[in-house]
Amino acid sequence: SYEWLWKNATYDAYPTAKAYAGFINSTTLHPRLWHKKPVALMSVDSAKTWAAFRDQTAGIQRPYMLKKGSILILMDFLTIDTQIKLLYSGCLSSYLQPVYSAFCRGEQWIFVVTQSFSLGMIGACMQDFLGDGEGEPTEEQYKNMISLAQNDIMLLDTLNFDDASSSISPSMESERRCMMEHLTKEIKESPKHWSYLRVQ
């Protein structure tokens, strides 16, 4: 059980939050269960394809979207290439800003929602990004994705560094390099996995 990890990532900011173990789908994660209140914090684990990611968040649709300022935790982001591809395609990065990463020492990434959105909007974006063909993104698209990843790594380094007077930490150089190599690899490898991100 990863309930301990959820609590560890949650209780400092939300000490009265309650954890409920179980599979997430449109029935177990539905607006009526939280009395149609805004979703302030959501943690997703093991969504390895667009279909799985969509199913786990099926209850978060219009008008009950993830609102600006909400927190989204992707528990195994760094080990699942489809989540990395989805983010750096631009379809999620338009709405999510990563604010925490364990770099190459862990899987979890934490994001803040910068614009309210629903998963339906992301599906349409992926269709536009991938176009009508069955292939992978163009070299120009890959270049843009890697640039987005590099910008995030520099920001995450700044956020994780205690000395606010420095923009980046010299001691984190190896971590930055490790992370960039990993993200680049996951973005460009397994091109057939792009098909998993098409709306099905």
Disulfide bonds with the S-S distance in Angstrom:
Cys91-Cys125 2.09
Cys104-Cys178 2.12
